[in-house]
Amino acid sequence: MNQSKQLVQLIEIAIMTGIALILDMVSGMFLKMPQGGSIAVMMIPIFLISFRWGLKAGLATGFLAGLLQFVTGGFYVVHPLQLLLDYFIAPTAAGIGGFFAGSIRNASFEKQKGKIISYVMLAVLLGSGLKFLAHVISGAVFFGNYAPKGTPVWIYSLVYNGTYMLPSFIVCTIVLCILLLTAPRLLENRTNMR
């Protein structure tokens, strides 16, 4: 990758990381769950950068978004492993959607709307599914004391985290499909820069 292209990629990662943090703060103001978690609209810029630049850029953006949550104090920690799961592994996992970047760009180039929607759904399902898994493990191991008496901690964690991760998947899929179908230039990553 030439230096100009790499610089553009790094600038876009920085911008999308900032947008992810702002979206997380805004969604946390209105849609916060009692023991933490909110509808994760912060995944939208992480997915978008992963679709533009691929897997590595998506993972980097997710990791940096989690790091910014930590640095700005937008976190709740009971154990170092829980910090790692909820604020580094979970947001980084959203970047795994970059695995579908080539397929999404090809479908967009060929103007195949059905394929764009299908690949975006798969990418968001994979990324948000892995994020969900990290939160479920964290919830069961570190927040099991919140489970109602007689409820297995794993069931409690699955249900609790599912109440905001399922809407997160739906919202992110809809927004990303609308964005990519109406503005396909968002997938252009300036690969032909000199």
N, C-alpha and C positions, 0 to 999 in steps of 0.2 A: 504494500500500500504506500503510495507516495505521501510526502509530508503534508501537502495541501489537503488531501483527502482525509488523512489522519487527524489533522487539526479541526476540520469541519466535524468529523465524527466526535471528537472529544468535546467540542463546543456544544453539539447537540445533546450529548450525554449529560453535560452539566445543566443545560437548560431544562431537559426533561426530568432530571433529578429534582430540580427546584420546583417544577410544576407538580411533580408527584407529592412533594412535601406539602405544598400549599393545598392541594386537593385533599390530602390526608387531614390537615388541620381543619379545613372547612367541613369535611364530612364528619369529623369527630365532634364538631360543635352541635350538630343536629341529630346524628344517627348513632350515638355512642351506646354500646351495650353496658349493662350494669357492672360486670367484672372485666371490662375492656373489650376492645374490638369494635369495628364499625364497618359499614359497607365500604369496601376497599376500592374506591374510585381512583386511588393512587396508582392502581395497576394499569390504568389506561395509558399514561405516558410511557410506562415501562414496556408494555406490549408494543406500543407504537414504535419506540426506538428499536425494539428487537425485530420488528417487521422491516424496518428501514435498513438496519445495519447488521442484523443477524444475532446469533446466539450470544457471542461474547459481549457485545454491546448491551444486550438486554440484561444479561447477568450482572454486568458492571453497574448499570443504572439501578437495578433492584438493590444491589448491595449498598450503593451510595445513598439511596433513599432511606434504607434502614439505618445507615450510619448517621444521616442527618436527623432522623427521628431521635436517635440516642443523644446526639450532641445538643439538640435544641430542647431536650428534656421532655419530649412527648412520649414517655414510656413509663411502664410500671414493671419493676423487677423484684422477684422474690428469690431468684437463684441465677448464677452465671449461665448455666445451661439453658434456662428459660429465656434469658436475654438473647442468647445465641439463636434459639429456635424462633422466637416471636419477632425479633427485630433485625436479624441478619439472614437466616435461612429462609424464612417465610417470604419477605419481599424479593429476595434474590430468586426464589423459585418462580416467580411470575415471569422473569426473563427467559425461562426455558421455552416460552412461546416462540422464541427466535428460531427454534428447530423447524418451524413451518415458514420461515421468511421467504425462502426461494419459491415455494409452492404458491404462497399468497401473491408475491410479485409477478410470477408467471401468469397466474389466473387473472390478475389485474391487467397485465399487458395484453392478454388475449381477450379482455373484456368479458370474462365468464363470471357473471355475477353469482351464480349458484355455487361455483367452486370457491369464490372469495368468501362467501358466507360460511361454507362448510369448513374451509381451512381456518378461518378466524375462530369459529366455534371450537374446533379441535385444539387450536393453540391456547385459547382462553380456558378451555376445560382442563388441559394439561397443566398450565401455569397456576390457575386458581385451585386446581385439585391438589397440587403439591403444596401450595401455601396452606390450604385447608388441613392437609395431613400434618404439617409442622405445628399448626395451632392445636389440633386435636391431641397430639402427643404432649405438647406443653400443658394443655388444659387438664389432661388426665393425670399427668405426673405431678404437676405443681399447683393445680387449683381444684383438685378432687374434693377438698374440704367444703366446697360450695355446693356439691351435689346434694340434692334432697335425700333425706334418710331413706335407705332401702334402694336407691338408684345406683346401679354400677357406674363408677367414675368414667369408664370409656363411653357408655351410652350418654351420660350427661355431657361429656365433652363433645361427642359427635353432634348431639342435638344443639347444644349451645353455640358451637362454632358454625354449624350449618345454618343457623338462623340469620347470620349475616354474610356467610360465604356464598350461599346459593343466590341471594339477591346480588351479591358482588359479581358473580359469574354472569348473571342475566344482564345487569346494567352495563358491564364492560363489553359483553358481546354485542349488545344493541348499539352502544355508542361507537365502538370500533367499526362495526359493519356500516353504519351510517357514514362515518368519516371516510372510510376507504372506498365506498361506493360513490359518494358525492365529490370526493377530492382525491382521486387516485395519485395525484402528484405527491401526496404525503409519503408514498412509498419510494419516491425517487431519492437516492442518496448521493447524488452528484458524483457517481463513479467515473464520469467522463471529464472530471476537472483536469486542468493542465497545471 
